[in-house]
Amino acid sequence: MNAPGQLPAGFSRTMRLREMLQSNRLEFMMEAHNGLSARIVKEAGFKAIWGSGLAISAQFGVRDNNEASWTQVVDMLEFMADASDLPILLDGDTGYGNFNNVRRLVRKLEQRGIAGVCIEDKQFPKTNSFINGEAQPLADIDEFCGKIKAGKDSQSDPNFSIVARVEALIAGWGMEEALRRAEAYRRAGADAILIHSKLSKPDEILTFAREWAGRGPLVIVPTKYYSTPTDVFRQAGISTVIWANHLIRGATSAMQAIAKEIHESETLVNVEDRIATVNEIFRLQDADEYSAAESVYLSASSAARSAVVLAASRGAGLEAVTADRPKVMLPIAGKPLLRHLVEAFKKEHINDITVVGGYRADAIDTSGIRLVVNEQHAQTGELASLACAAESFIGDTVISYGDLLFRSYILRDLVESDSDFCVVVDSSQAPHAGEAATDFAYCSAADDRALFGRKVWLEGVVSTASSAAGKAGSPQGRWMGLLNVRGAARERLRATLARLQQRDDFNTLDMAALLNALVDAGERIEVHYVHGHWRGVNDLDDFRRAGDFAHAQAPYGSSGATSGGGA
């Protein structure tokens, strides 16, 4: 329920600000200077925000002398209005110019959902009131009244508020002048008067309030007379108190102390427990809302994507270079083989990457990846490794051997497929007697290099050249070790994997067995043909040539392309 006299939150921001200014209770506004501080003000329980000119200029790192342009200020207000639904009263300095500037300012503030503006009766450009205030010239009363009238005539929302700030006490012009100006501004249409003082005691403010006698809402900024009990303001009939600059000052002292501590200690251990967690920043940024919105508004193809990299093997034929690291950590053109894969995935916005390690998993660089370990890697095959990561499939998922290098278009075309399952087959690779290459693919049509618009489907994969020799016909190429699974098919893939796990020979099964099981279950697996442009690293010769490929120095086409494997 709403507090007595409080308008429901659903009412417009301008109505809520007007209600506060006209309330018969003392109301409070807290300063904010950017989107984050605006959200903090709301969570603290305040009902409105003061868009402080001092604080906004300070967060820009410039002086409170109109050095930040009014458009820069308004742009920052837009972030604040987006971050919080509280009404914002802008500290609009002198209105950033003459009556015409005020007219345009009011229109732009309304467009951005700002509830009101406070303008002060000094000359443009202004200087902060607490810096040699006595020497600062005041605006002519008639000219300032013209600004107020221009602003009121320009507003399209009748509840938009213009607060007139009287600087006569700051400038040393005396109480009579302050009251004369306030009355003129009220008659010109100001919705409230802000009376300002630089004294450390509230005497001037209380005298003004007594003489003002409730002619209109009265707003104060007790920055200098902060020790005054708040009940004194209630008894004086003040409408609204503005806590004008305390968040920027608090943030400044905290940043100074933390920066000094880190610089002197050269470690984070002394400060980490005393500052907001990274997750708290994410919460204030409303990161959870974005994650929830992804599932509503993003199609499956553009939603979160993941990858599973099978990298448990040491690499048969590579024992000479894998004594202290797995195959995926071999250096290729100056960086580990795994890093080439990770960068290829990230280029396609695949950021959730799970690597299944095994042999020397402790040597795998885990930056940017999630590492799971197949503890039985020495006794099991590729599907046992895949089973270790079965719960890591998020959105569309690419399953990849860990020893691949390829041109970027291959992965791009794979993930853009609209089929539930899709594989890449190299049509330039045919089995030759006696070779140890694996994963020969039988497809519904051969690659005639002109199959645009007509889909080709996988009919089966055989693991070795000798197995291919026992099948009718010739394979159409070699599966290179990339499988894309659309989000809608994830559970069917898991179900097929679970059925295979019931087999006595599961620990010996490779990825070809999974593809064949999917085909046998009636799944249609689309084939994307390539003609070379990739390399697997299976032995020392592959390893020696991989650097040339990574540097794009090897010829394009079929030369040098070998199959991938990676349990």
N, C-alpha and C positions, 0 to 999 in steps of 0.2 A: 504494500500500500504506500501511497505518497504521504509525506509528512504534511501536517496541517498547513494549508495555504500554498502548498507546492504544486505547480503544474505538472501533469504527467510528462514523462520523458518523451512521449510521442509528439508533444507540442513542438512547434518550430523553435529553432534556437533563438530567433529574434524575440519571440513571445516569452521564452524563459528568461532571457536577459532583462527584458522590460519588467517582468514580474519581480525580479531581484531588485532592480533599481527602485521600484515603487513599493517594495515590501515595507510593512510596519515592523519587521524584525531586522536586526543587524545581519547583513549577508557578507560573504567573504569570497574573494577571487584569489587564485594563486597564479603566479607567473609561470609561463612556459615559453620556450624559445625554439622548439623543433617538434617533430612528430613524436619522438620518444618521450620527451618531457611532457607533452600534452597527454599522452596515455597514462603516464605516472600520476599526473594531476587528477585525472578521472578516477583511477584506482584508489587514490588516497581519500576520495569521497567529496571533493569540491564540486560545486555546482556550476562553476564558470571559470574561464581562463583569461588572464590578463596577458595579451601579446606584447610583452615589454619591449620597448625600443632599445633600451640599454642591453637587455639580454640577447635580443636577436642580433644586434650589431656585434656584441661580444662573441657570439658563437660564429659569426662570420670572420672574426679577428680584426674588426675595424672599429674606429671610434664612434661614439654616440653623437656624431655631428652631421647626420644625414650623408655619411660616406657610403653607406649601403643605399642603393637606389630604392625608390618606392616599389618598383616592379620586383626587385629581389625580395623585399619584405613580403609582398603579396604572394609571391611564389612559395615562400616558406610557410605562410599562413595556410596555403592549400594543403601542404603536408600535415599540418597540425589539425586542420578540420577533418582530414581523412582518417587520422589516427584516433580521434575522439569526437563523440557527438555532443560535447559540451559547447555551449555558446562561448564565443571568443570576442572579447572587447579589445580591439587593437589600440595600442599606444601609437597614434598616428602623427606624433610630433606636431608640426604647425600645419599639417595637411599637405606638405611637400610642395608648397607654392601658393598661388593666389586662389581665388574662388573657383577658377576653372579647373585647377588641379584637384580641388576638393570634390567637385562634381564627378570627375572621372574616377577618383579614388573610391567614392561611395558606390558607384556602379560596379566597379571591379570587385569590391569587397562583397557586395551582394551576390555576384556571380559565383563566388567561391564559398558561399555559405557562412560568411562572417557576420556576427550578430550586431556589431556596432563599432564605432570608432571614437576615440577621444582625441581632440585637437587642443593645442595649447596656444595662448595668446602671446607668442613671441614671434620674432621675425625669422624667415627662412634664409639661409640654413640655420638650424638651431644648434645650441650646445647644451649638454646635460645640465640640468638645473643646479646640481651640486658643485659645478665647476665655476667658481667666480660668478655666482648668480646675480650679484648686485650690479655687475657691469653689463648684463645682458639687456638689450633694449626690448621693450614690449611693443606689440602691434598696436596700431591705432584701433580704438574701440569700434568705430563704424566699419572699418575694413574687416575686422574679425567677425562682427555681426553679419557682414555680407557673406563670409565663408560659411557660417552656420546656416544662413538662409539658403545658400546655394546647395549645400549638402542635403538639407531637408527637402528642397524642391526636386532633387535628383533621385531620391530613393524611391524604389518601386514597391517595397514592402513597408507598409505603414508602421510596423513594429521595429524596424531598424532604428537603432539608438545613436544619437550624437551627443557625446559628453563634452562639455566645454571646461577646459582646465585653466584655472586662474593662477597666474604666476606673480601677481602683484606683491604678495608677502615675500616670496623668494627674492624678488628684485629690489626690495626695500622701499616700495611705494606706499606702504601703510595699509591699515585696516579699512579706512574709508574708501580708498581707491579699489581695494579688493571687492568690497561689497557693491560699489558702483558698477564695476565690470560684471560681476556675477549677475546682477539684476538685468543689465543690458543683454547679456547672453541668454538669460531665461526668456526674456521678451522676444528675442530673435528666433526662438524655437528650440534651444538646447533642451534635451530630455533630462539632463542631470548636470550638476556642477561638481567639478573636482577641485577642491581647494588644497593647495600644496604649501608645505612649510619645511624649512631646513633646520628648525630649532630642535634641540634635544628634549624639550618639554612640549606638551601639547597646548600651551597657553593660547597661542594665536589661533589654533584650530578650534578650540572650545569657545573662544570669544566670537569667532566668525560664525560658528554654529548657533550661538545664542542670538546674535544679531540677525542672522539669516531667518530664523524663526519658522523653519519648515516651509519656505516658499516653494521648494522643489527638492527632489532627491539630492543628497549631499554625499559625495564620495571622497575618501581620504586615502593617503599613502603613508603609513607611519614608519617609513624606513629610518628616519632619524630619531623619532620619539617612540622607539620600539618598546621601551620599558613601561609604557603607560598601560595600566590594567585595561583589558578589553571592555569591561563593564562601564568604564568612563565613556567610551564611545557610544555604548547603548543609551546611557542616560542623557547624552548630548543630542540624541536624535539622528545620529549618522545613519545613512542608508547602507553603504557598502564600504568595506575595508579591502584594500588591495595589498596583498603581500607581493611586492613588486619585482624582486630580483633575487630571491633566495635560492632558487634551484640552480641558476647559473653560478652563483657564488659557492654553493655547496659542491657542485660538480667541479668547479675550478680548484678548490682546496684539496679535494680528493685526488684529482688528476696530478696536481703538483706533488703531493706526498707520495703517490704511487710511482710516478716517473722518477723521483729522486731516489726512492728505495731501490727500484730495479737497477738504476744506473750505478748506484754505489755497491750493491751486493752482487750484481751480475748473475742473478738467479730470480726465478719467480716463486720459489718456495715460501718466501716470507710474506707474500701478498695474496697468493691464490685464495686462501681461506677468508680473506677480508673483503673480497670484491664480489660483485654479482657473477654468477656462473654464466658460461656461454649459453646454457639451456634457458636461463632466465632472459637473456637478450632475445633468444629465439621466441620465447613466449610473448614478450612485449612486442615483437614484430609480427605476432599472430601467424607463426609458421604452421601451426596445426590446421588453421583454417585453409591455408593453401593446399596442404596435403589432402584434406577432405574434398576440396573443390576439384582436385585433379581427377578423382574418380567419377565426378559428376559431369565435368565439361570436356575432358580430354578423351578422344577416341582411343581405342586400344593401341593403335599404331603410334600415337603420339604421346601416350602415357609413359609411365616409368618402364624402362627397359633394363634387363639384367643380362649378365653373361656368366657362364660357368666354363672355366678353363681346366681341362684335364692335364695335370702336370705332375703326376706321381712318380714317373719313371726316371731312372738314371739315364737311360738311353743306351740300348745295345749297340755296340760299335763305337761308343764314345767314352769308354772307360778311361782312356788316357787323359781326358780333359775334365772328367766329372768326379774326380776323387773327393773333392771338398765342396761340391755343389751339384744340384740337379741340372738336368739339361736346360730347363727354362731360364737358368741364370747364366748361361754361357754368353760371353760378350760378343755382340754382333754390331759392327760399325760404331763402337764406342759405348754401347749400352746393352743391358741384358736382353735376351730374346723376349722374355716376358714383358719388358717395358715397351717393346715395339707393339705387342698385342694390346696392352692396356691403352696405349695412345691411340691405336686404331679404333678401339671401342669408344673411347671418350670423344673422338671426332664425330662419331655417330650418336652422341648423347646417350651412350650406354655407360652409366656411372656406377651402377651397382654390380660389382665384379667379384665373383667368388672363384678362388683358385684352389683346386684340390691338389695338395701336395702329398708327398710320400717320402721318397728317398731324399735325405738331407733337407727336409722341409724347414729346418731351422735356419737354412741359408737363403730362404726366399725373402726378397724385399717385399714387405707387406704394405708399403705406402700406396694408398689408393685402391686397395683390394681388401677382401675378407678371405682369410686363409682357413681352410678346413683340411684335416689330415686323414688320409687313408692309412691307418696304422698297419694294415695287412697288405700293403702295396706289393711286397715281395712275393706274396702267394696269390694275388688276385689280379684281375684284368680291368679293362676300361669301365665296364658297367658297375663293378664294385666301387670304383672311384666316383662315378656319377651318382650312385646311390647315396654317397656321403653328403652330396650337395642337393639332394632332391627337394629339400625345403627352401632352397635359396632362389627358386624361380619366382621372379617378380615381373608382372606384366609380360610383354614379349621377351623371350629368352633365347640368346644365342649360346649353343653348346659348341665348344671349340677344342680341338687338339691344342696342346701347349707349345708345339714346335713349329708354328706356322709363321711365314712372312708372306704378305700379299699386297697387291695394289689396292688402294682405298676403294675403288669402285666396286670391288667384289663384295665387300661387306655392306656397302651402301645399297646395292641392288638386292642383296639377300634380305635385309631388314625391311625393305620397301615392298616385299611380296605380300599379297593379300591372302595367300593360302595359309591354312593352319600349320602346315609343315612345309619346309623348303630346304633343299640342300644345294650345294654347289658341286658340279661335276666338271672336271677338266676333260674336254673331248679330244685333246691332243695326246692324252696318255692312254695307250693300249698295252695290254700285257705282253711281255716277251718271255720266251722260255728261259727258265732258270733264274729270273730276277726275283728279288725279295720284296718288291713293292706290294702294297696291299690295297684293299677297298675298291675293287673294280665294280662299276655300276652298270646295271641293265636298265634301260629306260624305254619309254613308250615310243620314242622316235630318236633318230640320230641327230646330231648337231650339223645342220647344213649351213650354219652361219647366217641364216635368214629366217629364223623362226619367230620373228616379231609378231605378237598378237596371238600366237598359238602356244598353249601350254604343253609342256612335256612332263610326264609323271614317272617317278621311280618305280621300277618293278622288282628290284632286288639288288643286294650288294654281296659280293663274294670277297672273302678275306685275302685270298692268295691267287697268284697266277695259275697254280695247279688246279685250284678249285674252279677257276674260270674255264679251264680247258675241259672240264667235265660237264659244262652246261651247253645247251643248244644255242647256237649263234654266238656272236661276239659281243662283248660289253661295249657300251657306247662311250666309255671313258672311265675316269677314276674319281671317286668321291674324295674331295680334298680335306675333309675333316671339319666342315662347318655345317651346322644344322640350326635353323631358326624355328622356334616354336611360338606361335601366336598365343596370346593370353588365354583365349577361349579353349585352347587345346592342352593347356598345362596339365589338367587333371587326367586327361586321357593318356598323356605320356607317363605320368606317375603310375597310373593303373597298369599300363603295359610293363613298366619297369618292375612293379610289384609282382606281376605274374611270372616274369622271368626269374625273379628272386626265389621262386618256389622250385626251380629246377635244380637238380643235384649238381649240374655243371656250371652253375651261375658264376662262380668265382673265375671261370676261364673265359667268360663271354666278353666280346668286344662290342664296339659301337655298331658294327655291321649287323650283329645279332638283334640289336634294338630296332634298327631301321627295318630289317626283314620282319620282325614281329609286328611292327606298326602296319606294314603293307599287308601281312597276313590277316590282320584285324580289320582290314577294309579301309584304312586311312589312306588318303591321297597325299602323296608327298611330291610337291612341285620340284622340278629340276631347273636350276639356272646353269646354263652352260658357260664355261670360260674356255679360253684357248691359251693355257699357260698363265703367266703373270703371277705366279705364286711359287713358293718353295717350302718344303719341309726339311727339317734338320735331323737326319737319321743316322748319319755316320760322319767320319772325319772329312771326307770329301765334301759332303753337304755343308759342313761347318766352315770349311775353308772358302767355299763359294758364296756363302750366305752374306758376307760383308759386301761383296760386289752387288748383290741383288738389293740389299738395303740402301746402298748408295745410288741405286737406279742406274748402275753402270752396265749391268748385264743386258743383253738384247731382250726385247720383248718377244713374246710368242712362246713356243713350246720348249725352247732350248733351256736346259738346266732345271726345269720344274720337276720336282719329285714329290712323292706322296707324303702326307703327314701321318703321324701316329703319336699317341700320348696317353697311356693308361692313366 
